[in-house]
Amino acid sequence: MTDKELTPGVQTERTAPVDERPRFLHMVLLGLQHTLVMYAGVVVVPIVVGTSIGLSDAELASLVSIDLILAGIGTLLQAIGVWKFGIRMPLVVGAASSGIVPMVLVGQSQGMATVYGSLLVAGVLWILVAPYFSMLLKLFPEVVTGTVIALIGLTLIPVGIRLIAGSDPGASDYGRLGHIALAAATMALMVIFRRLFGGLLGQLSILSALVIGAIVGWATGIGSLTGIGSGPIVGMMSPFHFGALQFHVPSILLFLVIVFVLMVEGAGQGLAVGQVVGKPVGPDEIARLLRVDGLMTAFSGVFNGFVYTTFGQNIGLIALTGVRSRFPVAVGGVILFALGLVQPVGRVAAAIPEPVIGAAALVTFGALTVAGIQILARVDFDRSSNLMIVMLSLGVGLIPAYAPRFYHQLPAFAEMFFKSGVATGTLLAIVLNLVFHARRRPVDHPSP
């Protein structure tokens, strides 16, 4: 027997903290805690996407379930590692909120079969590019990354507003005071819980507010639980549920823009967790991390999932508890997988009233905007070039949010791309950064 087996939960000379195995009960409780911290972020994305596209309640519930299953598999891979997949660190995987924009745009215009064809291609390319990511990283300095992340958050905020007020301003029930009051109460609960409670309870402020808001909504006739008991207890959505995959080049390009942004974020998460657990992280580890994100996104093309990324939500929890082991996170992955197989879990999540989900979406997307602003705070704005990059990229990128038909006279191919403010803003930020900051090679003049 090894030293590790003889003394579980105790660090030895041969065992790094990240590789320690806590005692079983302790490991399960810690894994449940990791799951609770990330759960709200996991379920918001499928609910927002499904609601925005107009899917049925049954399909919405199935999307939540498959999302939990794929998030569980991805989390297991990151924590345990298989071959060249997984960083073997305590990191969790979930649906990326930045993937909402392309999924909704492509789903509304081209259909879900095109969404999942694009996800399959994007995921495969993600895996292939992972080892060479360092060469692409120079395209995403902080001035570009911060701008893009802030732009994604600002573009998504109207999605939350539509969930609260409705999508048709001309409808008689648009902006119902009861819906607005329920959303406002949900956000107020988030603030109260965050202010009054510390530790895990404080970190679960969004999830706690979601639960209470949903109960209040159901009690007052906003939303319904009538369909919870119908359908199987255990199961998952069948592969290719929305039909044979369709491949549309503009749609694929739209998803690739998001993929490159998420690769930058993923690399940052890997470096951050390495610092927290005290284990060096190099290019090989980052490549293994990115391969998992790409693999889960590629799987989504077959199993009707989402764009997946490695979350940093649990890094603060690691620092807070002082438990740096990756094995509790692996247990959390198993819990996510099990929750996904239990179909009523998805049906309950899908039944949460839209104003409550809208409130959570506003907070989540606001946090995404702040994350971009925090990155931009490190940028030297005394250089007018950086100011110009951010000004133009945000201004142009927000055009579709304020004027959805701005590009409607362009050819369909071009309209599909420009209709995404994230795509146009990202491309513009990259080009402007190259224009202002690309190094000029000295010209060799012949000797006289």
Steps between C-alpha positions, in 0.01 A plus 500: 500500500611854434544773757199671354280196559627457856436860600201632305446874516852565629769652284818295470832575344384322187154662475443855382199675659308486172540119494394432860197277555282626788300248698192380314226687689704819505561463126129454426398805704766713335390374158139593576617846600683547168184389318279746688736790431487445122144366465324832432751588229449161338120505475453866403654455153271221369193672642587835338587338165196274492261776604643749250470254212149396601553133583230301677512442875591135442789593271611767745507246782700259284750776419557559871551128556751450217680815610551354848619170353757659269615740775549200729707312241712807428558564870607139551745523211657823627542360851610143420650529152490240223795480257552853367164629620466670838731728698471277813411799714192591710313678220135468398350514151168654401305665218652836408269800524691655210369218283142623541527771233601278206265219608200734511590683177571186301211308658250771410624551144637160393351250743643282777643246255733773375586597858615148576682456169694816584574377853640173367736678260600762759570234762717290269701806393532596868665165574733524200607858573557447875874408475568804283298745704806695615546620142144637495526658844679805361176592321327538837690740726312646795363793301332255259397237755353755742308672222357174369393368841337832591328504159364149551352601836346820363355311202343236723332738747203564262438123503436519875278804454285316244456207739359740759291736288424286194637495148224700327471865613169523317337218697233586757682312776842651427668631814240358740552651842474159667785365288716806566426481874595130509829568319577795727427292811727222372788744446436656842531155658835450325626822655363415846648149505835625376504778759386299803673166447863407451670184384297248304162665573628825357633323191160335451314833506390472135385139534315574827326800346404291195336236720302750709407709195373191320288395799350850524433502125326162504295604805382818323417337168815595308627173359366152568613167640229296329737316266757394758356155558459407133769316308770250600692517826838410350621569147645756263422671171574281199797593277419725203165585657458803273576311179802433280779751556517795264828679422483872421831683460391842642353324804818301555709818480272661758562217746874503430518862618356391835733199511811717473377725781426197718845357431650818642273477805575129544873560494453765767299260718773237470771743602289631789423159647868404470589794721230410754597132533875567475568296187676643193286525186670506160398473133441123522257540792314783323472287186348212701254741661393646164458156343231417758307820421521418130402136553187588700402760239546242223290250700233771518463483124384140538323508837333846476714687753670839507833677466701374798776667691702448817349714777697689759204524737639240736854640519393740775345207685833316489678800645226540763499139623871440457425158343706486184427139404352428158305196615208685669448680169495162326225396742318820406516389137337170592224689686434722196482194276254329735280812523489514121375142469216567745249658261277676760799719592498643148122539502510696827771730363304552178189593704672791676305817408662707227522821711705307759734365232518849352611641835775238528598567139533875562727439796704232321547706186573808705775304674637404158510868403681585823755225430579672172526837672740354757728385218475840330596664831849354448530659155707816454244753379758777495577351161234643268523189283355283777220749555421494128489118493250481787285793384453378144466132584235554767315761292483286187444178693192637676326612179291180461384524863356847440405470130430133415424579132806720447662250261185359338587629151829310491519162321378216720855363544630834632187581702535173692848601617443870562175435684715371783644800679742269676641377168536846346635654821755221546621517140529877518691486830748247356553700180540832681744344745711375209479839329617690808727251673642261242877525494639651185792320351790728417555548130847408374630779277774414253839649567588796278 
